[in-house]
Amino acid sequence: MKTSLKLHRLQRGMKQSDLADLVNVRRETIGRLEQGAILPIIASGHGFGAGVRHHRRGPVQF
């Protein structure tokens, strides 16, 4: 199950490492999320969900 994460990331001109830094995960985690190898709910246990919630106040929203 692939996600639209890559599409949204590329539309904003971001590299995987940029997004990973933003949500406080490793770049490899972003790659696995984009490929559907892991589900976001699993990644949220590693800080992904908290980073996204925090950043929703800023200009980049997914």
DODO-311720 format. One line per 5 residues: number of its first residue (from 1); their letters; for each residue y, z, x of N, C-alpha, C, O, CB. Coordinates in Angstrom, 3 decimals. Glycine has a CB too. Layout:
# residues N
NUM = a = Y Z X Y Z X Y Z X Y Z X Y Z X  ...
END
This chain:
# residues 62
1 = mktsl = -1.181 0.000 0.843 0.000 0.000 0.000 1.244 0.000 0.889 1.584 1.016 1.495 -0.002 1.223 -0.959  1.911 -1.135 0.958 3.129 -1.215 1.747 4.309 -0.735 0.915 4.278 -0.765 -0.315 3.366 -2.653 2.250  5.350 -0.291 1.615 6.543 0.189 0.933 7.706 -0.750 1.212 7.584 -1.667 2.024 6.887 1.627 1.373  8.819 -0.529 0.551 10.017 -1.329 0.795 10.911 -0.666 1.849 12.055 -1.075 2.047 10.800 -1.533 -0.516  10.387 0.342 2.510 11.164 1.065 3.515 11.687 0.126 4.605 12.855 0.206 4.985 10.314 2.171 4.143
6 = klhrl = 10.829 -0.757 5.104 11.250 -1.676 6.168 12.384 -2.583 5.695 13.359 -2.795 6.416 10.060 -2.528 6.643  12.252 -3.111 4.496 13.293 -3.975 3.943 14.630 -3.248 3.888 15.649 -3.787 4.320 12.898 -4.461 2.543  14.631 -2.035 3.363 15.868 -1.259 3.256 16.430 -0.918 4.638 17.641 -0.961 4.854 15.620 0.028 2.456  15.545 -0.583 5.559 15.979 -0.245 6.921 16.633 -1.455 7.583 17.700 -1.331 8.185 14.781 0.250 7.772  16.004 -2.617 7.476 16.538 -3.827 8.096 17.852 -4.271 7.449 18.748 -4.762 8.135 15.515 -4.949 8.010
11 = qrgmk = 17.966 -4.099 6.135 19.216 -4.456 5.450 20.394 -3.648 5.980 21.540 -4.092 5.914 19.076 -4.239 3.941  20.109 -2.477 6.499 21.156 -1.608 7.040 21.317 -1.754 8.550 22.098 -1.038 9.176 20.854 -0.164 6.700  20.562 -2.695 9.127 20.670 -2.949 10.559 20.143 -1.815 11.427 20.621 -1.603 12.541 22.093 -3.212 10.911  19.166 -1.093 10.916 18.625 0.053 11.645 17.303 -0.300 12.308 16.523 -1.084 11.766 18.439 1.248 10.705  17.049 0.274 13.476 15.751 0.194 14.126 14.906 1.357 13.616 15.429 2.319 13.053 15.887 0.226 15.689
16 = qsdla = 13.594 1.258 13.820 12.725 2.357 13.422 13.158 3.651 14.090 13.130 4.712 13.466 11.269 2.043 13.769  13.556 3.572 15.349 13.972 4.781 16.070 15.245 5.380 15.477 15.410 6.599 15.482 14.190 4.465 17.553  16.151 4.537 14.965 17.372 5.046 14.321 17.023 5.861 13.077 17.527 6.967 12.880 18.317 3.878 13.944  16.152 5.292 12.244 15.756 5.986 11.027 14.965 7.249 11.349 15.144 8.284 10.707 14.932 5.062 10.132  14.098 7.160 12.337 13.306 8.331 12.736 14.213 9.471 13.182 13.993 10.621 12.801 12.326 7.963 13.868
21 = dlvnv = 15.223 9.166 13.980 16.176 10.193 14.415 16.917 10.781 13.214 17.164 11.986 13.154 17.183 9.604 15.427  17.265 9.924 12.270 18.019 10.357 11.096 17.241 11.363 10.247 17.816 12.316 9.721 18.394 9.153 10.251  15.935 11.145 10.118 15.133 12.017 9.257 14.240 12.975 10.049 13.386 13.658 9.485 14.276 11.177 8.332  14.454 13.010 11.357 13.788 13.986 12.224 12.266 13.843 12.259 11.529 14.820 12.120 14.140 15.372 11.776  11.811 12.593 12.448 10.387 12.322 12.661 10.267 11.383 13.857 11.267 10.875 14.363 9.716 11.698 11.375
26 = rreti = 9.032 11.158 14.301 8.805 10.214 15.401 8.894 8.785 14.886 8.644 8.525 13.709 7.430 10.461 16.066  9.252 7.857 15.775 9.344 6.448 15.414 8.014 5.941 14.863 7.992 5.126 13.941 9.771 5.612 16.627  6.917 6.416 15.421 5.596 6.001 14.968 5.355 6.368 13.499 4.650 5.657 12.783 4.523 6.635 15.845  5.938 7.468 13.064 5.805 7.881 11.661 6.472 6.862 10.747 5.932 6.520 9.695 6.422 9.281 11.439  7.640 6.378 11.144 8.333 5.358 10.347 7.482 4.093 10.272 7.339 3.505 9.200 9.730 5.036 10.953
31 = grleq = 6.923 3.676 11.391 6.058 2.498 11.407 4.865 2.655 10.492 4.518 1.725 9.763 5.585 2.217 12.808  4.235 3.809 10.516 3.077 4.051 9.650 3.472 4.084 8.182 2.727 3.610 7.324 2.396 5.361 10.030  4.636 4.640 7.892 5.127 4.642 6.506 5.383 3.210 6.038 5.015 2.847 4.921 6.426 5.488 6.383  6.009 2.399 6.887 6.309 1.019 6.523 5.040 0.205 6.286 5.016 -0.667 5.418 7.148 0.365 7.608  3.996 0.483 7.044 2.735 -0.252 6.912 1.859 0.298 5.796 0.855 -0.316 5.435 1.971 -0.214 8.219
36 = gailp = 2.229 1.441 5.251 1.433 2.047 4.203 0.240 2.819 4.734 -0.659 3.177 3.972 0.966 0.998 3.257  0.223 3.081 6.039 -0.891 3.805 6.650 -0.883 5.277 6.264 -1.932 5.920 6.235 -0.842 3.669 8.164  0.286 5.805 5.971 0.417 7.172 5.469 1.355 7.149 4.276 2.189 6.252 4.149 0.940 8.144 6.578  1.220 8.119 3.419 2.066 8.202 2.241 3.245 9.123 2.501 3.105 10.100 3.236 1.264 8.689 1.035  4.406 8.839 1.916 5.589 9.680 2.144 5.367 11.147 1.840 5.967 11.997 2.497 6.725 9.185 1.317
41 = iiasg = 4.526 11.479 0.867 4.308 12.885 0.546 3.657 13.614 1.725 3.917 14.797 1.944 3.434 13.018 -0.716  2.817 12.914 2.479 2.202 13.496 3.675 3.271 13.692 4.736 3.321 14.733 5.391 1.052 12.596 4.212  4.122 12.694 4.907 5.171 12.785 5.920 6.185 13.866 5.574 6.800 14.437 6.475 5.875 11.441 6.075  6.374 14.163 4.288 7.374 15.169 3.915 7.026 16.535 4.483 7.915 17.364 4.679 7.500 15.257 2.398  5.760 16.783 4.749 5.365 18.034 5.373 5.802 18.122 6.814 5.773 19.195 7.416 3.885 18.206 5.288
46 = hgfga = 6.209 16.991 7.370 6.650 16.947 8.758 8.162 16.800 8.869 8.667 16.431 9.929 5.968 15.807 9.486  8.881 17.079 7.808 10.341 17.034 7.872 10.972 15.798 7.267 12.191 15.756 7.101 10.767 17.140 9.271  10.176 14.783 6.930 10.744 13.546 6.413 11.534 13.774 5.133 12.670 13.312 5.017 9.649 12.534 6.166  10.956 14.471 4.186 11.624 14.694 2.903 12.926 15.452 3.044 13.909 15.117 2.384 10.715 15.439 1.973  12.951 16.461 3.885 14.166 17.260 4.068 15.283 16.417 4.654 16.440 16.556 4.258 13.888 18.466 4.974
51 = gvrhh = 14.948 15.545 5.593 15.964 14.693 6.210 16.567 13.726 5.216 17.775 13.487 5.229 15.375 13.928 7.371  15.741 13.173 4.364 16.238 12.229 3.369 17.126 12.933 2.364 18.195 12.429 2.020 15.078 11.536 2.655  16.698 14.094 1.889 17.530 14.832 0.933 18.883 15.154 1.541 19.911 14.998 0.882 16.829 16.126 0.486  18.899 15.592 2.763 20.151 15.945 3.423 21.052 14.730 3.565 22.264 14.824 3.368 19.879 16.558 4.793  20.465 13.590 3.907 21.288 12.423 4.189 21.739 11.694 2.925 22.600 10.819 3.013 20.533 11.474 5.075
56 = rrgpv = 21.208 12.011 1.786 21.628 11.329 0.560 23.107 11.537 0.288 23.703 10.795 -0.492 20.811 11.820 -0.628  23.697 12.522 0.911 25.152 12.726 0.758 25.937 11.726 1.591 27.141 11.557 1.396 25.545 14.159 1.162  25.256 11.063 2.519 25.916 10.118 3.416 25.776 8.690 2.917 25.315 8.467 1.798 25.346 10.233 4.822  26.172 7.712 3.745 26.233 6.323 3.327 24.880 5.615 3.253 24.792 4.581 2.591 27.111 5.586 4.249  23.828 6.113 3.894 22.539 5.418 3.892 21.604 6.123 2.936 21.276 7.296 3.116 21.924 5.360 5.317
61 = qf = 21.178 5.396 1.912 20.240 5.961 0.941 19.053 5.041 0.808 19.215 3.821 0.783 20.913 6.180 -0.434  17.855 5.606 0.723 16.644 4.823 0.542 16.003 5.180 -0.761 14.960 4.626 -1.108 15.670 5.036 1.687
END
